[in-house]
Amino acid sequence: MNRLSVQWLTSDPGLLELDWFQLLLPGPIAHVAVHQEPDQVQLAENVLLITNSVCPYRQVLERFRRHGARYGVVLLSDEYLRDPCEWLDDPQCLFLGRHYAHPAFLNHPKVFTFGLGYTRRFATQPQLFKSLDQRSFLWCFAGTPHGDRADLVRLFAQLQPYRAHGCSGFMSNDGLDKTDYAALLGNSMFSLCPPGHASNDTYRLYESLEAGCIPVVLANSKQCELLPSYWHAVFRGAKEFPFVVGSSYADCFEQVCGLIQTDAIGSMQASCQRFWTDWKSRWSRQLEVALSSFNTQ
Protein backbone atom coordinates (compact mmCIF):
# COMPACT_ATOMS: atom_id res chain seq x y z
CA MET A 1 0.00 0.00 0.00
CA ASN A 2 1.17 3.54 -0.73
CA ARG A 3 2.28 5.28 2.42
CA LEU A 4 -0.88 6.13 4.35
CA SER A 5 -1.25 8.66 7.14
CA VAL A 6 -4.04 7.87 9.64
CA GLN A 7 -5.24 11.05 11.38
CA TRP A 8 -7.94 11.16 14.07
CA LEU A 9 -9.62 14.53 14.70
CA THR A 10 -11.78 14.25 17.79
CA SER A 11 -13.39 16.21 20.60
CA ASP A 12 -13.27 13.10 22.80
CA PRO A 13 -9.91 12.76 24.60
CA GLY A 14 -11.02 9.35 25.89
CA LEU A 15 -11.14 7.93 22.34
CA LEU A 16 -14.26 5.85 22.95
CA GLU A 17 -13.89 3.93 19.67
CA LEU A 18 -10.13 3.25 19.85
CA ASP A 19 -10.24 -0.47 20.65
CA TRP A 20 -12.85 -1.06 17.95
CA PHE A 21 -10.66 0.59 15.33
CA GLN A 22 -7.61 -1.30 16.45
CA LEU A 23 -9.59 -4.44 15.68
CA LEU A 24 -10.78 -3.25 12.26
CA LEU A 25 -7.70 -1.51 10.88
CA PRO A 26 -5.38 -3.75 8.83
CA GLY A 27 -2.29 -5.04 10.65
CA PRO A 28 0.34 -3.02 8.73
CA ILE A 29 -1.25 0.26 9.88
CA ALA A 30 0.22 0.63 13.32
CA HIS A 31 0.18 4.36 14.06
CA VAL A 32 -2.82 6.64 14.45
CA ALA A 33 -2.10 10.34 15.11
CA VAL A 34 -4.75 11.86 17.39
CA HIS A 35 -5.59 15.58 17.37
CA GLN A 36 -8.18 17.81 19.02
CA GLU A 37 -7.58 20.86 16.79
CA PRO A 38 -8.04 20.85 13.01
CA ASP A 39 -4.79 22.72 12.32
CA GLN A 40 -2.87 19.91 14.04
CA VAL A 41 -3.89 17.35 11.42
CA GLN A 42 -0.87 16.53 9.30
CA LEU A 43 -0.74 16.71 5.53
CA ALA A 44 0.30 13.71 3.46
CA GLU A 45 -0.20 12.32 -0.01
CA ASN A 46 -2.72 9.72 1.21
CA VAL A 47 -4.74 10.30 4.37
CA LEU A 48 -7.39 8.41 6.29
CA LEU A 49 -9.25 10.94 8.42
CA ILE A 50 -11.24 9.56 11.35
CA THR A 51 -13.57 12.20 12.77
CA ASN A 52 -17.10 13.02 13.86
CA SER A 53 -19.75 15.48 12.80
CA VAL A 54 -19.23 17.84 15.76
CA CYS A 55 -15.61 18.53 14.77
CA PRO A 56 -14.76 21.24 12.17
CA TYR A 57 -13.38 18.56 9.89
CA ARG A 58 -14.29 20.39 6.68
CA GLN A 59 -11.40 22.75 7.40
CA VAL A 60 -9.13 19.73 7.28
CA LEU A 61 -10.60 18.44 4.02
CA GLU A 62 -10.08 21.86 2.44
CA ARG A 63 -6.40 21.72 3.44
CA PHE A 64 -6.17 18.26 1.90
CA ARG A 65 -7.61 19.58 -1.37
CA ARG A 66 -5.23 22.53 -1.49
CA HIS A 67 -2.33 20.20 -0.78
CA GLY A 68 -3.44 17.72 -3.45
CA ALA A 69 -3.90 14.88 -0.95
CA ARG A 70 -6.17 11.94 -1.62
CA TYR A 71 -8.31 11.07 1.38
CA GLY A 72 -10.81 8.68 2.83
CA VAL A 73 -13.07 9.57 5.75
CA VAL A 74 -14.47 7.54 8.64
CA LEU A 75 -17.39 9.49 10.14
CA LEU A 76 -18.34 8.28 13.59
CA SER A 77 -21.15 10.27 15.11
CA ASP A 78 -23.81 11.35 12.63
CA GLU A 79 -26.55 9.81 14.76
CA TYR A 80 -29.16 12.36 13.67
CA LEU A 81 -28.30 11.91 9.97
CA ARG A 82 -27.76 15.64 9.49
CA ASP A 83 -24.34 15.68 7.84
CA PRO A 84 -24.81 16.13 4.06
CA CYS A 85 -21.30 14.80 3.31
CA GLU A 86 -21.27 17.05 0.24
CA TRP A 87 -17.53 16.49 -0.15
CA LEU A 88 -18.24 13.00 -1.48
CA ASP A 89 -18.41 14.62 -4.93
CA ASP A 90 -14.77 15.66 -4.60
CA PRO A 91 -12.64 13.38 -6.84
CA GLN A 92 -9.87 13.49 -4.22
CA CYS A 93 -12.24 11.76 -1.78
CA LEU A 94 -11.93 8.03 -2.31
CA PHE A 95 -14.43 6.68 0.22
CA LEU A 96 -16.57 7.29 3.30
CA GLY A 97 -17.00 4.68 6.01
CA ARG A 98 -19.71 5.69 8.45
CA HIS A 99 -21.54 4.62 11.55
CA TYR A 100 -25.34 4.96 11.43
CA ALA A 101 -26.92 3.83 8.20
CA HIS A 102 -28.17 6.80 6.18
CA PRO A 103 -30.94 6.19 3.61
CA ALA A 104 -29.45 8.75 1.21
CA PHE A 105 -26.10 6.95 1.04
CA LEU A 106 -27.06 3.27 1.06
CA ASN A 107 -26.24 2.83 -2.63
CA HIS A 108 -23.56 5.49 -2.99
CA PRO A 109 -20.49 3.92 -4.65
CA LYS A 110 -18.06 5.59 -2.23
CA VAL A 111 -19.95 4.84 1.00
CA PHE A 112 -20.02 1.82 3.28
CA THR A 113 -21.60 1.45 6.73
CA PHE A 114 -20.29 -0.53 9.67
CA GLY A 115 -21.46 -1.07 13.24
CA LEU A 116 -20.61 1.14 16.20
CA GLY A 117 -18.83 -1.75 17.90
CA TYR A 118 -17.86 -1.81 21.55
CA THR A 119 -16.53 1.05 23.63
CA ARG A 120 -12.95 1.31 24.81
CA ARG A 121 -11.72 -1.30 27.31
CA PHE A 122 -14.96 -3.29 27.04
CA ALA A 123 -13.65 -6.33 25.18
CA THR A 124 -10.82 -6.88 27.69
CA GLN A 125 -13.07 -7.05 30.75
CA PRO A 126 -12.88 -10.24 32.85
CA GLN A 127 -15.77 -12.70 32.93
CA LEU A 128 -17.15 -11.29 29.70
CA PHE A 129 -18.35 -14.58 28.28
CA LYS A 130 -20.06 -17.42 30.15
CA SER A 131 -21.95 -20.48 28.99
CA LEU A 132 -25.72 -20.33 29.39
CA ASP A 133 -25.78 -22.60 32.45
CA GLN A 134 -23.49 -20.11 34.22
CA ARG A 135 -25.74 -17.09 33.58
CA SER A 136 -27.92 -15.92 36.47
CA PHE A 137 -30.28 -13.58 34.63
CA LEU A 138 -32.71 -14.30 31.83
CA TRP A 139 -32.38 -10.70 30.61
CA CYS A 140 -30.84 -7.39 31.54
CA PHE A 141 -30.93 -3.71 30.70
CA ALA A 142 -28.56 -0.94 31.71
CA GLY A 143 -29.09 2.61 30.52
CA THR A 144 -31.21 5.75 30.67
CA PRO A 145 -35.00 5.25 30.88
CA HIS A 146 -35.81 7.93 28.30
CA GLY A 147 -38.66 7.65 25.80
CA ASP A 148 -40.55 4.38 26.02
CA ARG A 149 -37.69 2.39 27.52
CA ALA A 150 -39.46 2.25 30.90
CA ASP A 151 -42.43 0.59 29.14
CA LEU A 152 -40.04 -1.98 27.64
CA VAL A 153 -38.55 -2.81 31.05
CA ARG A 154 -42.00 -3.12 32.66
CA LEU A 155 -43.12 -5.47 29.89
CA PHE A 156 -40.11 -7.74 30.23
CA ALA A 157 -40.29 -7.68 34.05
CA GLN A 158 -42.81 -10.51 33.68
CA LEU A 159 -39.83 -12.72 32.78
CA GLN A 160 -37.61 -13.48 35.75
CA PRO A 161 -34.90 -13.46 36.96
CA TYR A 162 -33.58 -10.22 35.48
CA ARG A 163 -31.61 -7.12 36.36
CA ALA A 164 -32.33 -3.58 35.17
CA HIS A 165 -30.07 -0.66 36.09
CA GLY A 166 -31.20 2.88 35.26
CA CYS A 167 -28.93 5.90 35.11
CA SER A 168 -29.16 9.60 34.29
CA GLY A 169 -27.19 9.61 31.04
CA PHE A 170 -24.61 8.02 28.76
CA MET A 171 -21.33 7.46 30.66
CA SER A 172 -22.85 9.13 33.76
CA ASN A 173 -21.48 8.59 37.27
CA ASP A 174 -24.60 6.72 38.37
CA GLY A 175 -24.23 4.19 35.59
CA LEU A 176 -22.44 0.87 35.87
CA ASP A 177 -18.69 1.01 35.48
CA LYS A 178 -17.12 -0.91 32.63
CA THR A 179 -16.35 -4.01 34.67
CA ASP A 180 -19.81 -4.26 36.25
CA TYR A 181 -21.52 -3.60 32.93
CA ALA A 182 -19.53 -6.27 31.12
CA ALA A 183 -20.20 -8.70 33.96
CA LEU A 184 -23.94 -7.98 33.76
CA LEU A 185 -24.05 -8.75 30.04
CA GLY A 186 -21.87 -11.81 30.54
CA ASN A 187 -24.27 -13.01 33.22
CA SER A 188 -27.46 -12.56 31.13
CA MET A 189 -29.03 -14.59 28.34
CA PHE A 190 -30.81 -11.69 26.62
CA SER A 191 -29.99 -7.99 26.50
CA LEU A 192 -32.65 -5.37 25.83
CA CYS A 193 -31.24 -2.97 23.21
CA PRO A 194 -33.82 -0.23 22.54
CA PRO A 195 -33.04 2.65 20.15
CA GLY A 196 -30.92 5.59 21.24
CA HIS A 197 -32.20 9.17 21.25
CA ALA A 198 -32.45 9.15 17.46
CA SER A 199 -30.98 6.09 15.79
CA ASN A 200 -31.88 2.46 16.21
CA ASP A 201 -28.16 1.79 16.58
CA THR A 202 -26.44 1.65 19.97
CA TYR A 203 -23.14 0.39 21.36
CA ARG A 204 -25.27 -1.88 23.54
CA LEU A 205 -26.11 -4.24 20.68
CA TYR A 206 -22.48 -4.90 19.73
CA GLU A 207 -21.34 -5.13 23.35
CA SER A 208 -24.09 -7.68 23.95
CA LEU A 209 -22.83 -9.75 21.02
CA GLU A 210 -19.26 -9.47 22.29
CA ALA A 211 -20.45 -10.75 25.69
CA GLY A 212 -22.26 -13.75 24.20
CA CYS A 213 -25.60 -12.22 25.10
CA ILE A 214 -28.58 -12.31 22.69
CA PRO A 215 -29.65 -8.76 21.71
CA VAL A 216 -33.33 -7.82 21.61
CA VAL A 217 -33.90 -4.96 19.14
CA LEU A 218 -36.58 -3.18 17.18
CA ALA A 219 -36.50 -3.52 13.41
CA ASN A 220 -36.59 0.27 12.98
CA SER A 221 -36.70 3.51 14.92
CA LYS A 222 -39.07 6.46 14.45
CA GLN A 223 -36.19 8.43 12.93
CA CYS A 224 -35.35 6.05 10.12
CA GLU A 225 -37.52 3.25 8.73
CA LEU A 226 -35.80 0.99 6.23
CA LEU A 227 -37.06 -2.17 4.58
CA PRO A 228 -36.88 -4.89 5.57
CA SER A 229 -35.18 -3.34 8.65
CA TYR A 230 -32.52 -0.87 9.74
CA TRP A 231 -30.21 -3.78 10.54
CA HIS A 232 -30.20 -4.94 6.93
CA ALA A 233 -28.48 -1.63 6.11
CA VAL A 234 -25.80 -2.12 8.79
CA PHE A 235 -25.20 -5.84 8.26
CA ARG A 236 -25.42 -5.35 4.50
CA GLY A 237 -26.08 -8.63 2.72
CA ALA A 238 -27.45 -10.51 5.73
CA LYS A 239 -30.84 -12.02 4.97
CA GLU A 240 -31.77 -12.77 8.56
CA PHE A 241 -30.34 -12.28 12.03
CA PRO A 242 -29.67 -14.75 14.85
CA PHE A 243 -30.96 -12.33 17.49
CA VAL A 244 -34.42 -11.03 18.34
CA VAL A 245 -35.67 -8.37 15.89
CA GLY A 246 -39.24 -7.24 16.49
CA SER A 247 -41.67 -4.80 14.91
CA SER A 248 -42.66 -3.63 18.41
CA TYR A 249 -41.68 -4.28 22.01
CA ALA A 250 -44.69 -6.61 22.29
CA ASP A 251 -43.42 -8.55 19.29
CA CYS A 252 -39.96 -8.78 20.89
CA PHE A 253 -41.52 -10.05 24.11
CA GLU A 254 -43.49 -12.75 22.28
CA GLN A 255 -40.39 -13.89 20.42
CA VAL A 256 -38.38 -14.21 23.63
CA CYS A 257 -41.22 -16.13 25.28
CA GLY A 258 -41.27 -18.47 22.28
CA LEU A 259 -37.54 -19.10 22.55
CA ILE A 260 -37.93 -19.95 26.24
CA GLN A 261 -40.84 -22.31 25.59
CA THR A 262 -39.06 -24.14 22.79
CA ASP A 263 -35.75 -24.33 24.63
CA ALA A 264 -34.05 -22.59 21.70
CA ILE A 265 -31.93 -20.06 23.59
CA GLY A 266 -28.74 -22.14 23.39
CA SER A 267 -28.87 -22.57 19.62
CA MET A 268 -29.61 -18.85 19.13
CA GLN A 269 -26.68 -17.86 21.34
CA ALA A 270 -24.34 -20.10 19.32
CA SER A 271 -25.67 -18.58 16.08
CA CYS A 272 -25.10 -15.09 17.47
CA GLN A 273 -21.48 -15.89 18.21
CA ARG A 274 -20.84 -17.23 14.72
CA PHE A 275 -22.60 -14.24 13.21
CA TRP A 276 -20.61 -11.74 15.30
CA THR A 277 -17.26 -13.35 14.55
CA ASP A 278 -18.08 -13.31 10.85
CA TRP A 279 -19.15 -9.67 10.79
CA LYS A 280 -16.12 -8.41 12.65
CA SER A 281 -14.04 -10.04 9.93
CA ARG A 282 -16.28 -8.66 7.17
CA TRP A 283 -16.07 -5.08 8.40
CA SER A 284 -12.32 -5.34 8.80
CA ARG A 285 -12.05 -6.64 5.25
CA GLN A 286 -14.39 -3.88 4.04
CA LEU A 287 -12.10 -1.23 5.48
CA GLU A 288 -9.05 -2.98 4.05
CA VAL A 289 -10.62 -2.95 0.57
CA ALA A 290 -11.44 0.75 0.93
CA LEU A 291 -7.86 1.53 1.94
CA SER A 292 -6.57 -0.42 -1.05
CA SER A 293 -8.16 2.25 -3.28
CA PHE A 294 -5.15 4.45 -2.45
CA ASN A 295 -3.10 1.98 -4.52
CA THR A 296 -5.37 1.79 -7.53
CA GLN A 297 -6.12 5.41 -8.34
N, C-alpha and C positions, 0 to 999 in steps of 0.2 A: 504494500500500500504506500502511496505517496505520503510523505511526512504530514502527519495530521496533528493539529493543535486542538486540544479539548479544553474549552473555556466554560466556566460555570459562573453566570451572573445571577446573584441571588440576594434576597433581602432576609434570608433565614440563615443565621450563622450556625444553627444546629444541623444543617444539611439533612433534613428529614429523609430524603430519598437516596442518600449516599450508598447504603448497603445494597439497595435494589439495583442501582446502576453499576456497582461493582460486579454484581452477578451478570448483568446483561451485556456490558461492554466486552468486546473481544479481548482475549488474553494479551495480545501484543500492545494494547493501549494501556499503559501503566500509570500515566500521570494526568491528573485533572487539576488545572489551575482554577482556584476559586476566588471570586472577586465580589465585592459589595457595591462598587462604583463602576459605572459604565466606562469611564476613561481609563480604568485599570486593565480592561480586557485587551489582550495582546493581539497584534496583527500577525497574520501568517498567510501563506498561499492557500492552505486548506484548513478550514476551521469548523469544528463542531461546537455550536453554542447551545449550552443547556441553560434555560432561563424560565421565567414565569411571567404571566401577564401583568403583574403589578410592578415589574421592573421596567425602567426606560430602555428596553433592549433595542428599540428601533434606532436609537443613537448609535448603537454598536453596529447594526447592520449597515447603516449609512457609511460608517467608517470602512467597513469591509468593502463596500461597493467602490468607494473612492480609491481604496488600496488595490482593487482588482482581485480580492480574495474570493474564492469559491467557498460556500458555506452550506451547512445543514443545520437545522434547528430542532431541538427537543423542547417542547413547550409543556410545562408541567401543570399549570394551575388554572386553566380556563374553564373552571367549573360551571360558570354561568353562560358559557358559549357566546361571549361578547367580543372576542378578539377576531377581527375580520381577516387577519393574516394576509393582508393585501400584497405583501412582499413575495408571496408564492409565485407571482407573475415575473419576478426578476429572474433572468436566465442564470445569474450567478448563484441563485438558491437551488440546491440540488434536491433537497427533501425536507419534509417536516414530519417528525414523530411526535405524537401528542397523546397525553392523557385525555380522558373524557371524549367519547365519540361525539362528533359534530355532524348533524345530518347534511350540512352543506359540503362537507369534505370527504364523505364516505367513498366516493368514486374518483376523487382527485388523483391523478397519476403520481403526484409527488408526496402524497400524505399517507401515513399509516398510523394506526392507533394501537396502543398497548396498555395493559392494566396498570393501576396505580402501584401495585405491589405492596410490600410490607415496609413499615417505618424503621428507622435506624435502630439497630441493636435488638430488633425483635427476633430475628431468625436464630440468634445465638443464645437465646434464653434457655435455662435448664428446664427439664421436664416439659418440653414443648409438645412432644408427641407421646401418646399412650394408646395402648390397644383399648378396644371398646369395653372389655371387662374390667379395666382399671379406671374407667371414667365414672365419677360420682353423680354428675348432673346429666339429665336428659337434654336440657338446653340452657343457654345463657344469653345474656345481653349486657353490654357495658357501654354507656354513652349518655348523651343528653336526651331528655325526654321531650324534645320539641316536636311540633306538629302532631301527627297521630301516632307517634311511637308509644305513648302511654297506653293507647287502645290496643296496640299490638301486644304489649307485655301483659295486659290484663287478659286478653284472649288466650295467650299461651300459658298463663298461670294455671289453667285447668290441667296442664300436663306437668306432673311432678316426678322426681325432684328437679329443681332448677335454681339458678341464681341470677338475679338482675341487680346491676349496680348503676345507679343514676349519678350524674355529675353535672356541673354547671356549664361546661364548655369543652371544646376540643383541647386536649393537653392541659386541662385545668388542674389545680392542686388537689381538688376533691375527687379526681378520677383515680383509677387504679394505676399504680406505677407499672413500668414495663414488665417486670418479673411477675407481679400478681396477675396482670392482664393475660400474659402468655400462659400462665399456669391455669387460669380460668378456662381459656379456650382448649388447652390440652386436657382439661378434666371434664369436657362437655361433649356430647354427641352431636348436637345441633347448635348453630350460632345464628341468632336473629340478626339480619343485616339489612335494616330498612334504608331507604334513600337518605342522602345527606340533605343539606339545606336546599339544594337545587338539583344536583345530578343524582341519578340512581347509583352511581359508582361511589364506593367508599373503600378506604384501606381495610376496613373490617372484613370484607369478603376475602381478600387475598391473604390476610393474616389468619383467617379461619382455615383456609385451605392449607396454609403452611403448617398449621397446628394439627392437621388431620381431623378437623372438625367440619361437619357438613353445613355449608351456608344455606340460609333460608332467605330468598330475595324476591322482590317484585319484578315482574317482567319489564315494567317501564315506570318512569316517574311522571309527575304532572308536567315537568319542564320539557321533557323530550320523549315522545312516543314513536318508537320504531318497530317495524314489522320484520320478523315475527316477535322480536324483543330487542331491548337495548343491548343485551348481552351478546346477541349475534353480531353486533357491530364492534364489540370489543374482542371477543374470541372469533374473529372473522374466519369463516369456513366451517365452524362447528355446527352440526345439524341439531344436536341436542346436548343437554348438560347433565352431569351426574349429581347435581345438587338440586335443591327444591326451588323451582321458579314458578311463582303463582301470579294470577291475574289480580288478586286481592289478598289481603291478610287472611280472610276466611278461607280462600282457596289454599293458601300456604298451610294453614292449620289442618285442613282436611287431608292434604298430602302427607304431612308428618304423621297424623293419626293412622293413615293407611300403611305407612312404612313400619310403624310400631306393630300394628295388627298382623302384618304379613311377615314379620321378623326379617325385614329387608334392609335394616340399617347397616349391617356389616358389609353387605355387598355394595351398597351405595358409598360407604366410606372408602372402600378399596378402589372403586371407580373414580372417586374424587382425587385420590392420591395419584393414580395413573394420569388422569387428566391434567392435574396441576404440574406434575413433572414434565409432561409433554409440552405444555404451553410456556413454561419457563424457557425451555429449549427453543421453541418456535419464535418467541419474541427476541431472544438473544440472536438467533439466526436472522431475523428480520432486520435488526439493527446492523448486523454485520453486512448484509446485502446492501443496505442503504449506504453504509460507509464505503463500500467497494465502488460506489459511483464516482468517488474522487479519482479513481484509477482509470475510469473508462471515458471520461469527458475531457 
